[in-house]
């Protein structure tokens, strides 16, 4: 029987697939208020001076912490020139839904208020995330947008947006590509208590019907990934709602390739291209304020 301890231990193998990133100006841990106590937040600062703030919510199926993200987020900070702000939200199954999304929303509101004090521009931060962090990022973006404080932009990397696992890619890539359909559904089972509506927008942002206030968005999918269609269906829904959205499918890539910078040229290309897109989005956002 699979346990949280098993997957947390096994996930450490991803460290062997990561190259050593370049030097940053600073990496600093701070604390932010959360609904159940303070949350540790790591700041990745590529250079001195005012930077565009980006809240990055890491993946791990709502179960695994951020150990496998220290190098990739250094890479992303260097590529984008942005201040990457990454919190450690509470993990399932010890802290089931809505703990993680409550934490993520709390940190987002804190960052909105504290960005200038952290050395960032005084403007709405962007929101980003991969895998389960993409789920949280989309939920945070929806919440902030409805409060009249939309993020400056949104970046979702192979997001897990559908807890009902209703996309065709769940069958097409069920096994043989590293991240299985069974594993994805197991993660949702750890996160969601019995009786939770799996189509509720805070659980499955794919089913949110009010998307008109969502900011400019980039969605990245991996071609060989059970959750590929989640992101691509969401991109279509955003476009139909009038949102400026770009979808990029990375051919031959698998779920988790954002973290595999030593093993895959596609991962290194992803970081370069994310950095370019984020730099342009940040410039446009600052010009608009």
N, C-alpha and C positions, 0 to 999 in steps of 0.2 A: 504493500500500500504506500503510495506516494505521500510524503509529508513535507511541510514547509522547511524543516531542517534539511531534508534531502536536496530540495531544489536550491536552497541558499548555498549549500556546500558545493553542489555541482556547478552553479553559476560562476564560481571563482575561476573556472577553466577559461572563461573569456579573457582573463588577464593575459594569457599566453598569446592571444590573437591581436594584441594592441602594441603599436609602436610607441616609443618614447616621444612625447610631443616636445615642441620648442619651449623655451622659457617664457613665462608670463611675468608681467610687472609685479603681480602679487596674487596670492590665493589666501583668502581669509575666511574664517568661520565667525558668524555672528548669530544672534538669537532673534527670533521673531515671535510675537504672541500667537498662540494657537488656542482653539476652543477647549483643549484639555491640558494646557500648559505650554511652556515655551518649546519652540521647534528650532533645531539647528539648521542654519542656512549657510551654504558655502558660496562665496563670491569669487568669480574668476575674472580678474582684471588684466587685459592684455597689454595695456599701456596707461600711463598717467593721463590726467585730464578728464573732462566730462565725457561720458560714454553713454550710448543708448542702452537702457535697461531691458533685459530679456529674462523673464521668469521661465526657467526650464524645469519641467516636471519629468523625472526620469522614469523609465519603464522598469519591468521586473514582475509583471503580472499582479501588481498590488501586494505581492508577497516578499519580494527580494529588495534589499536596500541598495544604496547607491555605490557600493564598492567598485562595481564594474564601469562606472561612469567618470571617474576622476580624470583619466587620460582623454577620453573622447570630448569631454566638456572643455578641457584645456585646448584641444584642437579646434573646437567650435569657436571659442573666444578669440583665438589667434586669427582664424579665417575670417570672422565677421567683424572684428574690431569692437564688439559689443561687450557690455558688462553682463556676464552670465550669472544668474542668481538661481541657485538650485537648492530647494529645501528637502529635508528628510521628513516626509509625511508618515503618519502612522501606518503600520503594515498589517495586512490580514495574514492568517485568520485570527490573530490575537485581537485585532481592532478592525472588525468588519465595517462594511458600508453603513453609514456615510462618513466614517472617520477620515479617510484619505481625501475625499473631495471637500469636506469641511475644512481640513487643514490647508488644502491647496487654495481655496477661496480666501481663507484668512490671511495667508501669506501674500496673495495677490493684492488684497486691500492694504496690507502693511506696506508693500513695495510701492503702491501708488502714492502713499503718503510720505514715505521715507526715501524715495529715490534720490532727491538732491543731497540729502545727508550722507548717502552712500557713495557720492561722487558721480552720480548719473545726471543726465539732463532732467529738468523739471518738466516731464511730459508723461503721458500714459506709457507704461512699460508694454513691451510685446509679451506674448505668451506662446510657449513652445513645449513640445513633449513628444516622446516616442513610445510606441506600443501602449501599455496601460497608462503611461504618462500622457500619451496623446488623448486617451479617454478623459483624463482629468483636465488636460489643457482645454479641450473643447467645452467641457462643462464650465470651467472657469470663464472662458471667453463668453459663453452664453450669459452667465450670471452678471458679469461686469457690463456687458452690452445692454442688458435690460435695466441696469441701474443708471444708465446714461454715461458710463465711463468705459467705453469699449477700449480694448488694447490697441496699440498702434498698429500691430499686425499679428497674424497667427501663423504658426508653423507646426504642422502635424506630420510625424514620421511614422509610417505604417501603423496608424492608430487602431486600437481595439475598440470599436465604437458600437458593437452589437452583441450584447450579452445573450441574445437568443441564437446566435450562430446560424443565421438564416441566409448568409451569402453563399453563392455557388462555389466560391473558392475554398470554403471549408471542406467540400467534398473533393474538389479537384486536387488539392494539395494536402490531403488528410495526413499522409505519412511520407517519409523519405526526404524531407527538406529541413531537417533539424527541429524546427518548431512545429509540432503536430497539432491537428485540430483537437485531439484529446487534451493536450496540454493547455491549449487556450481555454477550453471549457472548464478544465480543472481549476485554472486560476480564477475564473469568474465564480466558480463554486466556493472557493475559499473566501472571496471578497463579499459575496452576497448572502445575507441570511435567508433562511426559508421564508417564503411568502412575499419577498420583495418583487415588485412589478419589474420584470426585466426589460420592458419597453419604455419605462419612465425615462425622460430625457437626461436626468442626472446619472442614471445607470448606463443608458445607451444613447449617447448624443445623436446617433444616426436617426433616431425617431423624433427628434425635436422638430416641430412644425413651424416655429417662428424663428427664421434665420436672417431676416432682412437687415438686422443691425450688426451682423458679424463683420469685422474689418477684413481688409485684404488678406488673403490666405494662400499659403503654399502647402500642398499635400504631396508627400512622397510615399510611394508604395514600392514594394519589392515584388517582382514578377512571380516568384515561386514562394508564395506565402499564403497560408490559410486565411489571413485577415485582409488580403489584398483588396477584395471587393468592398470591404467596409469603407476604406478610404475613398475608393473611386465612386461608390454610391453617394457618399457624403459630398464629394466634389460636385457631382451633378446636382444634388439638392441645393447646395450653396449657389451654384450658377443660376438655377431656376429661380432662386430668391433674389437675384440681382446683385449678388456679392461678387467682387472681383477675386477670382480664384484661379490658381494655376495648379495643374496636376502633372506630376512627373513620375512615371513608372520606370524603375531601374531594371532593365532586362538582365536575366540570369542571377539576380540577387535573391537572398533569402531573408527571412525575418531576423532582425538583430544585426544587420550588416553595418549599421551606424557605428557599432562598437568594435568592428573587426579591422582596424586600420593597418595592422601589420600583415594580415592574411589576404586581403582583397583590394585590388586596385579600384574596384567599384566603391569601396568604402572611402578610400582616399579621394576619389573623384566627388563623391557625395559631399564630403566636408568642404572641398573647394567650391563646389557649386552652391551649397547652402550659404557659405560665407559671402559669395558674390550677391546672392539674392537678398540676404539680410542687410548687407551694406546699402543696397539700393533702396530697400523698403524703409530703412531707418532714415535715409536722406529725405525721401519723400514725406515721411511722417513729420520730420522736424520742419520741413518747409511749410507743411500744412498747419502747424500750430501758430 
